Amino acid sequence: MTKYSKKPLVWQSRASRIALLIGFISLFTLSAFAAERWEPGQTHAVIVGVCKWKADLTRYSRRHRKDKELRDLLIKRGTPTENITILLDSKATLSNIRKAIEDTLRKTTEESTLIVYYAGHGWKADNDFCFANYDVRLGPQNRKTVWSMNELAISVTDGFNGQQAIFWADCCYSGGMQVVVEKLATRKVASFSLTSAATANTSTGNWTFTQSILDGLAGEPLIDTNNDGEITLGELQTEVKNAMHHLEGQANGFYSDGTDDSFVIAETSGEVVTAAKARYPIGSYVRATGRYGRVVAVGGDDASAYSVQFYNYTDKVVKTYAEADLVASTRKPHRRVARVKPDCKVEWRGRWYDAKVLQAEKDQWLIHYVDDDDSWDEWVGKERIRFKQGASDNK
């Protein structure tokens, strides 16, 4: 304890000084340990994945679904099987989800980490964000029958006993999970949300986001940008951001309170073999034959053979291209809208793609490729454009 006066500060005793110093050191050590790395063995998880609903919502193929892979990977990393509740499709009713959250929170201790994951449909409703459980009703009764993120925020803030919480979601408006992080911050609980979409945009129907999370947890070396053998939260967020940006053309969501970018997610499972002569470095994003992918290997004596990886719904597909067939991705996030109806085809590097004429001048047309963002809009001449029947008035 200190005495305040006009004289210099005087400590009452040497013992007090030592005790206070030890207290500061202990507090700092505990805080640093709590925010240092993810502890799989102390983790409790609720995984909710819905590919079909009672209501008339768009269904997704259940082939090679990634939510089940997430459960399996958590177990492989050391999370006890009994600490994981997974609710898929018809099991993911609102009552089951609420019970799973309640039961999981009750089991947590001071050392626990909580993971909540969702995949399916999501939307914004006034000041709330809603994730579609299997038995959600559409129409006037919707708000009373859907899984609310405001409700989740209250439940977790009131019932979580641990030190770290992680929220992942793969759906439209999934960035709304940040309301849970904001609520937990009032209790000084470190947490973050990392999601496929932000709070104001829709999301792809592919599993691109969840695959990025799986790659991070598995220690994919490409994610370790500083090559220190560890994948941190900052690196995982960059991985998700780039994957959603370049492969899907959309913005992702990330919100953190109390969790540093240096928080360790995994140790890497190997090393990236660099190719010094390569024009497109390993890990960079490119456009090849109208599709966006990522360079995962470079071969040939002159580094001219590129292995490019694409996501096909749930599958990783790798194809080989010559350097001349690639261009660096300049794709920008954009709001997902309905596909524009094409009125022509345009040639690009030997292939023909559906396009829409935006403006016409003599023997020149400004076109938009309907399956790409507007960064690819360009003027083309008559040798590169073929008009569909009945669209000749664009000439």
CORVENKA-V822479 format. One record per run of one state. SS is the DSSP state (h for helix, s for strand, l for the rest). FROM is the first residue (numbers start at 1). TO is the last residue. If there is no record, write none. Layout:
# CORVENKA-V822479
ss: <SS,SS>
from: <FROM,FROM>
to: <TO,TO>
This chain:
# CORVENKA-V822479
ss: <l,s,l,s,l,h,l,s,l,h,s,l,h,l,h,s,h,l,h,l,s,l,s,l,s,l,h,l,s,h,l,s,l,h,l,s,l,h,l,h,l,s,h,l,s,l,s,l,s,l,s,l,s,l,s,h,s,l,s,l,s,l,s,l,h,l,s,h,s,l,h,l>
from: <1,2,4,10,12,14,35,37,38,40,43,50,66,78,81,84,89,92,94,108,113,120,122,126,128,132,142,146,147,149,160,164,171,174,186,190,196,208,219,221,224,230,233,249,253,258,264,268,285,289,291,300,305,313,315,323,326,329,344,349,351,362,364,370,374,377,378,382,385,388,392,395>
to: <1,3,9,11,13,34,36,37,39,42,49,65,77,80,83,88,91,93,107,112,119,121,125,127,131,141,145,146,148,159,163,170,173,185,189,195,207,218,220,223,229,232,248,252,257,263,267,284,288,290,299,304,312,314,322,325,328,343,348,350,361,363,369,373,376,377,381,384,387,391,394,395>
